[in-house]
Amino acid sequence: MMLGISTHCLMEMPLENALSALDKVCDVVEIMNDGMHHIENPDIPLLFDYKYFMHAPSRSVNIASHLEPIRKGSVKVISDTIEIAAHINAHGVVFHPGYFAWERDRDVAAFQLQKSLLELKALSDEYSVPVFAENMTNWPYFFLRTPGDLPLITDFGFVLDVGHANLNSCLDKFLQAKISHFHLHDNYGADDDHFAIGRGNIDFEPVYDAIRKNDCSAIIEVGSFEGANRSYSLVKEKLGI
């Protein structure tokens, strides 16, 4: 069981500065490989002695796109993250399962998603890096918003984003699944606020039980550095680690 913090809480500063700041708090970090923290080689992470996870870029990526050049490009972006993850001995790479732009395109997008997943599985095996699919927020066209979509990712580990599950009113059902990795943050069930734990309306006691049951990693993915620190201390105490 590992507990760490995502660089999401320090996205306004360069990655090297963010990693320096987190070095005073924890020894497990998930790099949000996006925005100012996007990297194209392992040089900066190798300056630090962390146990790493990586979150593949997501803002401009759609591995379920019905447009084949976008789908292929999206897989390439995630594959680049997997390659960097291998160089820094990361314990896993998190990715988003994509979306369909129009409801009538869902079946085509599901087919495209399966093509992408086959390619990502091959890359995961080639580099010996576990790859995890994350459940999505309450935007209507995303895959994996609810447990009903879990059969889409049977060959992959599952990342339970607790905040996203709360937005879709299905946290209790997701907690019954086999979980490989957690993203922990709070909200009131309306917006993806990435609040510190305890600031929203999520009951985290069943979440702590599920982390223990699955004996897996958990990452604080809170939007502020101060909130991430407080949440990390709280969860560490709750889990007794």
Secondary structure, DSSP 8 states (H G I E B T S, - for coil): --EEEEGGGGTTS-HHHHHHHHTTT-SEEEEE-SGGG--SSSTTGGGS--EEEEE---TT--TT-SSHHHHHHHHHHHHHHHHHHHHTT-S-EEE---B-SSGGGHHHHHHHHHHHHHHHHHHHHHHT--EEEE---S-TTBS-SSGGGGGGGTTSEEEEEHHHHHHTT-HHHHTTS--SEEEE-B--SSS---B-TTSSS---HHHHHHHHHHT-EEEE--SSHHHHHHHHHHHHHHHT-
